[in-house]
Amino acid sequence: MFKLVFDDPKELRNYIQSDKVTGLPLSTQALYFHAIVNGIFDKDDNITNIKALARAIGASEGDIQLLTDEDYYREIKGEDR
């Protein structure tokens, strides 16, 4: 399971327009944006369908890993959905 790093939508909106985000590969950006817009969140705001979203848009495990490595998401250890 993954958790968004930002809680404030305005802060997130400003961030996604930054060079850091726009410098990501397009497939990684697409996954990031789809997770924000179409993610299914549990009661603790964890994204429960990141892998399904990745498959739906043709993103790879590498895109998920890049988002995790760059701290766009936090992986919740022991959870894998």
Buried (B, 14 or more C-beta within 10 A) or exposed (E): BBBBBBEEEEEBEEBBEEEEBEEBEEBBBBBBBBBBEEBEBEEEEBBBBBBEBBEEBEBBEEBBEBBBEBEBBBBBEEEEB
